[in-house]
Structures are given as structure tokens and as C-alpha cells.
Amino acid sequence: MKALLLVSYDGTDFSGWQRQPGVRTVQQVMEEAAERAFARHIALTASGRTDAGVHALGQVVEGEFPDTIPPEKLRECFNVQLPSDVKVIRSCSAPDGFDVTRDAKRKTYCYNAYYAESELPLFSRYAARLKWRPDTEKMRLAAQLLVGEHDFAAFRAAGYTSKTSVRTLFAVTIVEKPIPGGTLFSVRVTGNGFLYNMVRILAGELFAIGCGKPEGITRAFKTGERSALSVTMPAQGLVLESADYGIAELLP
């Protein structure tokens, strides 16, 4: 029986999703939990491979499970075996022919950063700290340049290749929220797919523009040069919020 899991994790102490020798990863921890729960190895595949330190609110994972277990009970089977920094939120059966890596209609990521006069320990695992307070109106104006279908070749890590670097962003929104001692800024991005480090580079450029840097997005689209853009933001501020397959049970 193919079933789907909606998974949430704190990525701080994981070396990303994908299993790697000698390090702790989300896939490794979940497959080991499955082996304890079902007394056999179950290979798990995720909607996307998050990097070390990146979090997930709504990662979608698929696997082949014993037919004797109702799909909605898989959540309980996993959670008694999983550590506190990764849990299954919901589970359900997969539609016929479903492919978790291919069938997402859209994904949403959120990048969080804060500005404060001193470091805020409560946010250190889940948000980057900004050196300057950004102007969110400047960020919003620049964000509109990103919406639509574009070649995002400049918005990927050096050395990364893919069949195509063309992606469509449906929305890029900026939210500013007061927090004790400072302000939290969130860049939320929804698109049909993302390149390696794309959201962290995109967020870095928007924050830089908000802090006074001349806009480099237009040149980046024209030339494909990574140098047109600002820094790649640290991993801890990034959250995979959702992968939308048109299945209600898989939305956080």
C-alpha cells in the first residue's frame, strides 16, 4: 500500500533530508523508525530534499507500507518511534499513480529573519539576524519583479545544474511583525519548483534591497550571473511550509 505522510521537523540538528553516510538526516531517522515500527525496511521519498539546517512544516513523504495497517494509523506508528525534532502530522493513502517528486502543483517556502539591537536567543534556530533594518516597501516593489515565469539561473548555487532553470513564481510576499526586542521579517514564496538555494538567494537579494542595495534582479535575469545578486541567507531561516498536491490531508 502506497501512503503519504505530512511531516514536520526542526532541521537544526539534521544534515538535511537525504540519507548520507556518517551524519544524521531526516530520511535516515524516519526509515529507522519505520523499520522499528514495521519490522522491515521501507524506503521513503520526500517532495523535496531540504538542506542541512532547513526546517519543514509540511514536507510530504511517500512510501510502501503493510496493507494490514490503515493509512490514517501510520502517524501513530511513526510518532512513537520518532525523536522530538521530527513528527508525522497526518497520514493518508496515495492516489493511483501518485509520484511525490513529480505531482506537486506548487510549493511554498518562507524565509524568516529578524532585526534587533541584540541577538534574540529564542529566534537563533529559526531566523537569521539582520545587521540593518530593511525597508519593506522597497522589498515589496522588488518582489514583484520575481513573480511570473523567468529563467532563475542566477538564483542557484554555483556548480548546481538542472534540466532547466526556468521556474514560475506565483507569489512573493513580505510580512513585517513586531517581536519583543525587535522585528521579524518573513519572505514567503510560492512557485511550481525551486532551484538549489534559490529561496535563500532570493531572500538575500530582497533583504539587501531593503537595506539600500541597488536592485540586481533585472540584471540577473538578463545575464544569468550570480554576481548580480546579494548573499545567500543562512539555512536556519528557511522553512518548507507546504507542497500542494490538491489533497486536503497533506496541507498543514
C-alpha positions as CSV (number, residue, x, y, z in Angstrom):
1,M,0.0,0.0,0.0
2,K,1.4,3.4,-1.0
3,A,0.7,6.0,1.6
4,L,1.6,9.6,2.2
5,L,2.9,11.3,5.3
6,L,2.7,15.0,6.2
7,V,6.0,15.6,8.2
8,S,7.2,18.5,10.3
9,Y,10.8,18.8,11.5
10,D,13.2,21.2,13.2
11,G,16.2,21.0,10.8
12,T,18.8,22.4,13.2
13,D,20.3,19.0,14.2
14,F,19.8,17.3,10.8
15,S,22.2,17.3,7.9
16,G,19.3,17.7,5.5
17,W,16.6,15.3,4.3
18,Q,18.7,12.9,2.2
19,R,20.4,9.9,3.8
20,Q,24.2,10.3,3.9
21,P,26.9,8.1,5.5
22,G,28.1,9.2,8.9
23,V,25.6,12.0,9.5
24,R,22.1,12.4,10.9
25,T,19.5,13.1,8.3
26,V,15.7,13.2,8.3
27,Q,15.3,10.3,5.8
28,Q,17.7,8.1,7.9
29,V,15.8,8.8,11.2
30,M,12.4,8.2,9.6
31,E,13.5,5.0,7.8
32,E,15.0,3.7,11.0
33,A,11.7,4.5,12.8
34,A,9.8,2.7,10.1
35,E,12.0,-0.4,10.4
36,R,11.3,-0.5,14.2
37,A,7.6,0.0,13.7
38,F,7.0,-2.4,10.8
39,A,10.0,-4.9,11.2
40,R,11.1,-4.3,7.6
41,H,13.0,-1.6,5.6
42,I,10.7,0.9,4.0
43,A,12.2,3.4,1.5
44,L,10.9,6.9,1.9
45,T,10.8,9.6,-0.7
46,A,10.2,13.3,0.0
47,S,8.6,16.1,-2.1
48,G,11.9,17.9,-1.9
49,R,15.4,17.4,-0.3
50,T,15.9,20.1,2.2
51,D,19.4,21.1,3.1
52,A,21.2,20.9,6.4
53,G,19.6,23.3,9.0
54,V,16.4,23.9,6.9
55,H,13.1,23.2,8.6
56,A,9.8,21.8,7.4
57,L,6.2,22.5,8.4
58,G,4.6,20.5,5.6
59,Q,7.1,18.1,4.0
60,V,5.3,15.3,2.1
61,V,6.8,11.8,2.2
62,E,5.7,8.7,0.4
63,G,6.4,5.0,1.0
64,E,5.1,1.5,0.5
65,F,3.6,0.2,3.8
66,P,2.0,-3.0,5.0
67,D,-1.6,-3.4,3.8
68,T,-2.7,-4.5,7.3
69,I,-2.3,-1.0,8.7
70,P,-4.9,1.6,7.9
71,P,-3.2,4.6,6.3
72,E,-4.5,7.0,8.9
73,K,-2.9,5.0,11.7
74,L,0.6,5.4,10.2
75,R,1.0,8.7,12.0
76,E,0.8,7.0,15.4
77,C,3.1,4.1,14.3
78,F,5.8,6.6,13.3
79,N,5.5,9.1,16.2
80,V,6.1,6.6,19.0
81,Q,9.4,5.8,17.3
82,L,10.5,9.3,16.2
83,P,12.5,11.8,18.2
84,S,11.1,15.1,19.3
85,D,12.5,17.1,16.4
86,V,10.6,15.2,13.6
87,K,7.0,14.1,13.7
88,V,4.3,12.9,11.3
89,I,1.4,15.3,11.4
90,R,-1.1,13.4,9.2
91,S,-1.1,10.3,7.0
92,C,-3.4,9.1,4.2
93,S,-3.5,6.7,1.3
94,A,-1.9,7.8,-2.0
95,P,-4.0,8.2,-5.2
96,D,-3.3,5.7,-8.0
97,G,-0.2,6.6,-10.0
98,F,0.9,9.3,-7.5
99,D,4.5,10.5,-7.6
100,V,5.6,12.7,-4.7
101,T,8.6,14.2,-6.6
102,R,6.6,15.0,-9.7
103,D,3.0,15.8,-8.9
104,A,3.2,18.9,-6.7
105,K,1.2,21.7,-8.2
106,R,3.1,24.3,-6.2
107,K,5.4,24.6,-3.1
108,T,5.6,27.4,-0.6
109,Y,8.7,28.3,1.3
110,C,9.1,31.0,4.0
111,Y,12.4,32.7,4.9
112,N,12.5,34.4,8.3
113,A,15.0,37.0,9.6
114,Y,14.9,39.5,12.4
115,Y,16.3,42.8,13.2
116,A,17.2,43.7,16.8
117,E,19.8,45.6,18.7
118,S,21.0,42.4,20.4
119,E,20.8,38.8,19.5
120,L,17.5,37.1,20.4
121,P,18.2,33.5,21.6
122,L,14.6,32.4,21.1
123,F,14.9,33.0,17.3
124,S,18.5,31.9,16.8
125,R,17.4,28.4,15.5
126,Y,14.7,29.6,13.2
127,A,15.6,33.0,11.8
128,A,18.7,34.8,10.6
129,R,19.7,38.1,12.2
130,L,19.9,41.2,10.0
131,K,22.6,43.8,10.5
132,W,20.3,46.6,9.4
133,R,16.6,47.2,9.5
134,P,15.2,46.7,5.9
135,D,12.6,49.0,4.2
136,T,9.7,46.5,3.5
137,E,8.2,48.8,0.8
138,K,11.4,48.6,-1.2
139,M,11.4,44.8,-0.7
140,R,7.8,44.6,-1.9
141,L,8.5,46.6,-5.1
142,A,11.4,44.4,-5.9
143,A,9.5,41.2,-5.1
144,Q,7.1,41.9,-7.9
145,L,9.9,41.6,-10.4
146,L,10.2,38.0,-9.4
147,V,6.6,36.9,-10.0
148,G,5.9,35.1,-13.2
149,E,7.9,32.7,-15.4
150,H,11.6,33.6,-15.5
151,D,15.0,31.9,-16.0
152,F,16.3,31.8,-12.5
153,A,19.8,30.6,-13.4
154,A,21.4,33.4,-11.4
155,F,19.4,32.3,-8.3
156,R,21.1,29.0,-7.8
157,A,24.3,27.8,-6.0
158,A,27.5,27.7,-8.0
159,G,28.1,24.3,-9.6
160,Y,24.4,23.2,-9.5
161,T,22.8,22.0,-12.7
162,S,19.3,21.1,-13.8
163,K,17.5,20.3,-17.0
164,T,16.1,23.8,-17.0
165,S,16.4,26.8,-14.7
166,V,13.1,28.3,-15.8
167,R,10.6,28.4,-12.9
168,T,7.3,30.2,-12.3
169,L,6.7,32.1,-9.1
170,F,3.0,32.6,-8.3
171,A,3.5,34.9,-5.3
172,V,6.3,36.6,-3.3
173,T,5.1,38.4,-0.2
174,I,6.8,40.3,2.6
175,V,5.5,40.4,6.2
176,E,6.8,42.6,9.0
177,K,5.9,41.6,12.5
178,P,7.0,43.2,15.8
179,I,8.5,40.8,18.4
180,P,9.9,41.5,21.9
181,G,13.1,43.4,21.3
182,G,12.9,43.7,17.6
183,T,11.1,43.0,14.3
184,L,10.6,39.7,12.4
185,F,10.6,39.8,8.6
186,S,9.2,36.9,6.5
187,V,9.6,36.4,2.8
188,R,7.1,33.9,1.6
189,V,7.5,32.4,-1.9
190,T,5.1,30.1,-3.8
191,G,6.1,28.6,-7.1
192,N,6.0,25.5,-9.3
193,G,9.5,24.5,-8.3
194,F,12.8,25.8,-7.0
195,L,16.5,25.5,-7.8
196,Y,19.2,24.7,-5.2
197,N,19.5,27.6,-2.7
198,M,17.0,29.6,-4.9
199,V,14.9,30.9,-2.0
200,R,17.9,31.7,0.2
201,I,19.5,33.7,-2.6
202,L,16.2,35.4,-3.5
203,A,15.6,36.4,0.2
204,G,19.2,37.7,0.5
205,E,18.7,39.9,-2.5
206,L,15.3,41.3,-1.2
207,F,16.8,42.0,2.3
208,A,19.8,43.7,0.7
209,I,17.5,45.9,-1.5
210,G,15.5,46.8,1.6
211,C,18.8,47.9,3.3
212,G,19.7,50.2,0.4
213,K,21.5,47.9,-2.3
214,P,20.6,48.8,-5.9
215,E,18.2,46.2,-7.3
216,G,20.1,43.5,-9.2
217,I,17.2,41.2,-10.2
218,T,16.7,42.7,-13.6
219,R,20.4,42.2,-14.5
220,A,20.4,38.7,-13.0
221,F,17.5,37.7,-15.3
222,K,19.3,39.2,-18.4
223,T,22.7,37.8,-17.7
224,G,22.2,34.7,-15.5
225,E,25.1,35.9,-13.4
226,R,25.1,35.0,-9.7
227,S,27.3,38.1,-9.1
228,A,24.4,40.4,-9.8
229,L,22.7,39.3,-6.6
230,S,23.5,39.6,-2.9
231,V,24.5,36.9,-0.4
232,T,22.9,33.5,0.2
233,M,21.0,33.7,3.5
234,P,21.8,31.2,6.3
235,A,19.9,27.9,6.3
236,Q,18.2,28.3,9.7
237,G,15.8,30.9,8.4
238,L,14.2,28.7,5.7
239,V,11.0,26.6,6.2
240,L,9.3,24.4,3.7
241,E,5.8,25.3,4.5
242,S,3.8,23.2,2.1
243,A,3.7,21.1,-1.1
244,D,0.3,21.3,-2.7
245,Y,-0.9,18.2,-4.5
246,G,-4.6,19.1,-4.3
247,I,-5.0,16.6,-1.4
248,A,-6.6,18.2,1.7
249,E,-5.0,15.9,4.2
250,L,-1.5,17.0,3.0
251,L,-1.9,20.7,3.7
252,P,-0.5,21.9,7.1
